Amino acid sequence: MSADPLPGATDRGIWAGDIETLLELVCRELEMETGFIGRVAEGQRAICYVAGSGLDTGDSDPYDETYCQLIVDGAIGPAIADTSVVPVLRDMPITHRLGIASYLGLPLRLSDGSLYGTLCAYSRETKPHLVDADVRLLRLVGALVANRLEHDVQLERRRAERRAVIEVVLAAGQPDVVFQPIVDLGSGDPLGYEALARFAVDPYRPPDVWMTEAAAVGLGVELELQAITNALAVAAGLPADRYLSLNASPSVVLTGRLVGVLAGGERPIVVEVTEHEETRSVDLGPALDELRAAGHRIALDDGGAGYAGLTRILEVRPDVVKLDRAIVAGIDTDLVRQAMVTAAVAFVAGVGTGLVAEGVETECEAATLRALGVRVAQGFLFGRPALVAQLGSLAPQD
């Protein structure tokens, strides 16, 4: 896992536009060339908001080599008209690097008294006119800025807490994996198994909620890859000639790491590209081609479900299309659903793609699907997701 950037150095809060407008006001009214907010954390002072020239968002310096520490410690006052007459500032490397001739600065503290950083402005020209009124304006702006930063910091802290929960899940080796058979509709024999994540940790959350939460805190790829690795290990107990279907989000596919994770296995693999994130502007083609070149097939969830589904089929060019439960449910009594599946059967036959009906729960649904030409299905009718040890009775007798 890669390390996070310094908090506040690159993340932009919901008030970014307001804060930068306030910095522009400071520069304009106090005749300063540059105004900025520096975040203090982990021994660094990082620029998180800036107006003017000379600095960029994300610039960082050791805290003890900046004016910020002197301001917070009270070693210098809030207004310096001429840095050349203040020995501690005149001799600092940052003074010469940025060309700071005059300076205004004050600490930014949150409502609980904790230090966020500093609000500062500087000019490359001395400003003999700096007076108490200028400091009062800076304090007013500082109060407004601190109020807006408060909300972002609270969100940041909550995100850190949520991330810590996912890190615990990863450290525990979660998720566990269960398997659901994918069967031949004619014989009922399993052709393969779909691996499904299950989380045996508190608080209880459905698997999709865990995955969504992990993605929200930047750990979605790690958790998905761990789930896939766990599935490959546990699947060793399944019949070796049956394929394994593994779910992978577009984000995981795009990393290119999946090819390495799947390398070395002898079992046929189907990578099932999930449709739970917005990736319409992302080209999955090269990454999917790499998986195909390694010998794996590609399946697409919810294929054929309306215009969006058909468009996605054109983009992904899957080897297998999976019809969602929303299309299958009640198909035995619904002529519209029957027409949709008839069209899907004709479509996949025309392009040489496999078709799997998901969510089959009744004999009537299965019989209707068979009559419509669907040959492969999965659902509670054929077996609920279960541990490998519980699947033995479902394996065909060779």
Secondary structure, 3 states (H helix, E strand, C coil): CCCCCCCCCCCCCCCHHHHHHHHHHHHHHHCCCEEEEEEEECCEEEEEEEEECCCCCCCEEEHHHCHHHHHHHCCCCCEECCHHHCHHHHCCHHHHHHCCCEEEEEEEECCCCCEEEEEEEEECCCCCCCCHHHHHHHHHHHHHHHHHHHHHHHHHHHHHHHHHHHHHHHHCCCCEEEEEEEEECCCCCEEEEEEEEECCCCCCCCHHHHHHHHHHCCCHHHHHHHHHHHHHHHHHHCCCCCEEEEEECHHHHHHCHHHHHHCCCCCCEEEEECCCCCCCCCCCHHHHHHHHHCCCEEEECCCCCHHHHHHHHHHHCCCEEEECHHHHCCHHHCHHHHHHHHHHHHHHHHHCCEEEECCCCCHHHHHHHHHCCCCEECCCCCCCCECHHHCHHHCCCC
